[in-house]
Amino acid sequence: MSSTAFLHGFTSTALLIMAIGAQNAFVLRQGLRREHVLPVVMVCALSDVVLLQAGVWGMGGVLAARPEWGQFMRWAGAAFLAAYALQAATRAFKPAHLLVSANGPGASLRTTVITVMALTWLNPHVYLDTVVLLGTMASPYPMWGRATFAAGGSLASALWFLSLGFGSRWLAPLFASPGAWRVLDGVTAATMLALAVAMALS
């Protein structure tokens, strides 16, 4: 039973977090720039641990009972994603900003951490996927099984963000030119804007 719950939590979480989204796009960019990668990875992984634990032990029911909380998070998240999309689009249309090397000056650690926390905690889909959906999947298991499910999910999250953050440096040669950064920031801007619109209309 424990191994089944662990594998269930691992595979379910992996499938959910590997989808392209605002958080993953930000982690990828930080990894390519080799800028504050470890703090970004730690924030993402630890946030998933907290959210997963909340879902496994019943927070999904609380959110379902207070839909107004979800509405607030929806509009706040949409506004933040739209602002980040504008920032990425500005970078894409200003070549001078794209000439910064992987080790060049960038955002401060404080700004980076605040940004990744906002991308994580102001995204209602994070609560839907991690808290409600995974919490529901874990609910049939007994107490020990739920803990094992959460452990599997936490491991999947940590491995994913470590791979995305530190593995992206192997793609660095592809981003040696300003044009490649223009494409990345353009795709990021489009993705963020699409997510913002979808979030606002959901």
RAQUIZI-V312354 format. One record per pair of residues at least 6 apart in sequence whose ideal C-beta (glycine too) atoms are under 7 Angstrom apart, sorted by the first residue. I is the first residue (numbers start at 1). J is the second residue. Records with the same first field share a line. If there is no record, write none. Layout:
# RAQUIZI-V312354
I->J  J
This chain:
# RAQUIZI-V312354
1->145
2->144  145  148
5->141  145  148  149
6->148  149  151  152
7->152
8->137  149  152
9->138  149  150  151  152  153
10->152  153  155  156
12->134  137  153
13->134  153  156  157
14->156  160
16->129
17->157  160
18->160
20->191
21->195
22->81  119  123  192  195
23->44  119  120
24->164
25->188  191
26->115  116  119
27->40  41  44  161  164  165
28->164  168
29->184  188
30->36  37  40  112  165
31->37  164  165  166  168  169
32->102  168  171  172  175
33->102  106
34->102  103  169
35->106
36->109  112
37->165  166
39->109  112  113
40->112  116  165
41->161  162  165
43->113  116  117  120
44->116  120  161
45->157  158  161
47->120  121
48->130  154  157
49->154
51->126  130  131
52->130  134  150  153  154
53->150
54->131
55->130  131  132  134  135
56->135  138  146  149  150
59->131  135
60->131  132  135  136
63->69  70  127  131  132
70->124
73->122  124  127
74->124  199  202
76->122
77->122  123  124  199
78->196  199  200
80->118  122
81->192  195  196  199
82->193  196
84->192
85->189  192  193  196
88->185  188  189  192
89->189
91->97  98  185
92->182  185  186  189
95->178
98->178  181  182
99->178
100->106
102->172
120->126
124->199
134->153
138->146  149  150
141->149
174->180
175->181  184
